[in-house]
Amino acid sequence: MDADRDRDSDSLLEIQGLTKDFGGLRAINGCSLGVRQGTITGLIGPNGAGKTTLFNIITGFIRPDVGRVHFRGRDITNLPPYRIFERGLARTFQIPREHQSMSVLENLMLVPYGQSGEHIWNAWLRPGTVRDQEARNRDKAYEVLEFCDLTHMAQEPAGRMSGGQKKLLELARTLMADPACVLLDEPAAGINRTLMQRLTDNIEYLRRERGITFLVIEHDMDLVMSLCDPVIVMSEGRYLMEGAPEEVRSDQRVLEAYLGGQYAAAEG
């Protein structure tokens, strides 16, 4: 990590010297980076650069061999995923993980943690508390569905949604937890342009109006360059560089290794 980054006091999320091996493969190699609060930060690199592995470490699905993860100034390294989620750090997955047989509404109502109804004795001893909490969760779920333009799907089984709608549902599920930071893993994959525009508009609104910070893995360079600032580049499990979209697209290392000739031709 460079000295300026090490002194960056406005980083909401800090990755310090992470290393992760899978057998003889080093997927993350001493990676250090920071995500500043209130940004939509892009994370790019070729397949195998370690981006999704980094997400899995940050959110507790994989334990690092070396290094630490700090969120909101607190060490969250090796906490289980549900504890990290409770602290306001949520994520989506490249392949949506909806509960297919449950309705879209029910998928959202499962999200809030610490629900009284999770304990069977509360149904007997505190039925009013359970009922009131469920009503609040239902109201909030409808608000989120309206924001994501999914109200018309509320009672439909989530398994019947299109790929793009499932990506919107992934975002909706994170919003049920009122997160401070959301990690998006390839939100554009498999989505048509209309739904993609709706998703990106929602992301921009949430950053601007609610102060939610986003870290976005994405291979669609047009989307990254229009939505994200700054953009972080990874290579072979390491942090390579960070900058504004124009800086990244004009950096020779990035042009040669990650963007091929897509933007190099435009620069010539």
N, C-alpha and C positions, 0 to 999 in steps of 0.2 A: 504494500500500500504506500502511495507516495505521501510526502509530508503534509501537503495541503489537505489531502483526503483525511489523513489521520487526525488533523485538527478541525475537521468539519463538524461543528457542534450542532448543525441543524439536520443531521442524518437521522431519520426515523429508524432505519434498518441498517445495521453494520455487520458485514461479513469479514472476519479476521483470520487469515491464514488457513482456510479450510483445505483439507486433503482427504480424499476418499479413494480407496483401492477396492476393486472387485477381483479377487484372485490376482492375476498378474497384470490387470488393467488398471491404470491410474486414471479415474474418471474426473476427479477434481485435484488440481495440483497447486497447492499453496495459494488459493484464490482469496483475494481481499477486494472488497468494493463496498460502496455505501449508496443508499437510496435516500435522497433528501425529501423531507416532508412536503406534501402538497404538489408533488410532481407526478407526471405520467412518464416513467422511465422505461425505455426500451432495452431489452437484452437480446442481442443478436449474436450469431456465430453459426458455423456450419454444423451439420449433423455430427454428433459425437463431441461437440465442444464442451459438453457437461452442463448445459443450461437446465434441463429438467432434473438432473441429479442434484443440482444446486437448489432448485425449488424443493425437492424432496427432503433435503437436509434442513433447509430453513424451516419447513413446516412440520418437522419431527417424524417423517415417515422413514427416514434413513438417518443413522447416526454417523457423524464424521469420525475419521480416525484421528485427525488433528484439527485444531482450530475452534473458534467460538462464533456464536451468532448472538447479536444483541438487538433487541427491539424495544423501542421507547426507553432506552438507557438501561435495560435489564437483560441479564444473560438468560437466554431461552434455549441454549444448547442442550440437546438430549431430553427436553421436555416432551411428553407425549403429545400427539397432534391435538387432542381435545383441549389440553391446557394452553397450547399456543393459540388455538382458536378463541378460547375464552379471553385472551389478552388483547384481542382485536386484530389478529393477523389471519386472514382468510385466503383461500385459493380456489381456483377452478382447475379442471383437468383437461388435457388435450383431447381425451375421449370422455365425454360427459358420463357421470356416474349417478344418474337419476334412479329412483326407485320406480321401475317401469310399470308395475301393477297398481301403484298408488296414483291418486289423482295429482294433478299439478299443484292444487291447493294443499293437499296433504304433504307433498314433498316440502313445501315451504314451512308448514306448521311443525314439522319435525325438527327444524333447525334450532330454535332458541334453547339454550342450555338451562339446566336447573328448573325444569318444569315440574310443578307439584304433582302432576298426574303421572310422572314417571315412577312414583312410589305408590304401590297398590293400596297401602293403608290410608293415604290421603283421600282416596275416593270414598272411604267410609267415614273418616274422622273429620275431613275438611272439604266436603263436596262443594261448598260455595267458593272456596279459594280456587279449587281446580277449575270450576266452571267459569269464574271471572277471568282467570289467566288464559284459558282457552279462547274466550271471546276476544280478549285483547290481541292474542296471537293471530286469530282469524282476521280481525280488522287490519292488522299490520300487513298480513299476507296479501289481502286484497289491494292495499295501497301499493305494495311492491309490484304486484301483478299489473296494476294499472300503469305504473311507471314504465314497466318493461313491455307494455302493450301485449300482455298475455291473459287479460281478464277473460276473454272469450274461451280460453282453454282451461279455466279453473277446475272444472269437474271432469275433464278428459284424463284418461290414463296417460301418465308421462311417456310411456313407451310408444304412444301414437304420434308424438311430436316429430316434426322434421328436425334435421340436424341443426339448422340455424336456430329453431325455436329452443332446442335443448341447450344451445350455448347461451341464449337469453335466460333460460331457467337456471343455469349454473350461476350467472351473475345475480339473478334474483335471490337465490339461496344464500349467497354471501351477504346480501343486503339485509337479510333477516337478522343478522348478528350485529348490525351497526358497526362494521369494521373500521379501523383506522387505516388499514393497508390491505390491498387485495393483490394477490399474485395471479396473473392471467397467463395460462399456458396455451399458446396458439389459439386465441379467440377467433381468428378469421378462418381457420381450417374448416372446409366443408360448408361455408356459409355463402349464400348468394349476396350480391352487392347491396340489395335493398335492406336485408336484415343486418348486413355488416355496417351500413351507414347508421341504422338505428342503434346498434350496439355501441359504435364509437361515439355517437351523439350522447348516449347515456353516460359513457365513461367520462367524457369531457364535462358534462353537467355535474356529475358526482364529485369530480375534482374541484370544480369552480365553486359550486354552491354548498357542498357538504364537507369539503376539505379532505376527501379520501385520497390517499396516496396509492398509485398503481405501479407495479413492476410487471412488464409485459414481455413474454417470450413470443416472438412472431417471425415467420419467414417471409411474409408479404412485405417487401421493402417499401412499396408505395405507402402502405398503411403505417409502417413504423415512421417513415420520414414525415408524414402528415400529422400523426397523432402524438408522437413521443418527443420529449425534450427534457432531459438529455437522453442520449443513446449510449449504452455500455456494450462493448464488444468483448466476447470471450474467444479464446483460441486454446485448444488442447487442454482444457480444464483450468486455464489461467485467465485473469483479467488482462486484456490487451490495451484498451484505451477507452476513453469516455469523452463525449463532446456533444455539441448541438448537432442536429441532423446534417447541416451543411458541412460541418467539420468532418463528420464521420464519412460522408459520401465522397469527400475529396481526399481522405487519408489514403496514401498509396498502399499501405499494408491491408487496409480493409478492402479497397478496390480489387486488389490482386487475390486475396485469400477468401473473401466472403461474398462479395457482390459480383464476382466475375467481371464481365464487361458491361453489365447492365447500366451502370452510371459512368463508367470510364469513357464510353462512347459519347455520352452527353457532355463530359468535361472537355473533350478534345475539340 
